[in-house]
Amino acid sequence: MRDVPCIESSSFLGRKTLRMLARDAKHPGAALVYWLGIAEPSHEANFFEATQKFGSLMQLVLPDERPGVFVNRSAVLAVQDFGVVKRLVFKDKSSLEVRYNGPSRDLCDA
């Protein structure tokens, strides 16, 4: 079982844009790279280098308080606020729930 969030697939078409990075549970030093419109993640051998490679990302915690997802804020279309839990809706209509106690506007460029 992977230690990463479930991401809904979609048929988004467009240029390759980073959605988020997560640690690979099978190889903790590696990263799973999620792209807009692509259901299956690609793999980067070095998690730290991947976080540096993709520039400014938001580090967020999953609802069960597991850390380690780094989200590209510009890939977020909207945020649905459920109190401490926020659902990030990406531009390809996929979504990810995170634990964040601050305002929704902090999580989205819109």
Secondary structure as UniProt FT lines:
FT   STRAND          18..24
FT   TURN            25..26
FT   STRAND          27..35
FT   TURN            36..37
FT   STRAND          42..44
FT   HELIX           47..53
FT   STRAND          58..61
FT   TURN            63..64
FT   STRAND          69..71
FT   HELIX           73..75
FT   STRAND          76..82
FT   TURN            83..84
FT   STRAND          85..90
FT   TURN            91..92
FT   STRAND          95..99
FT   HELIX           104..107
//
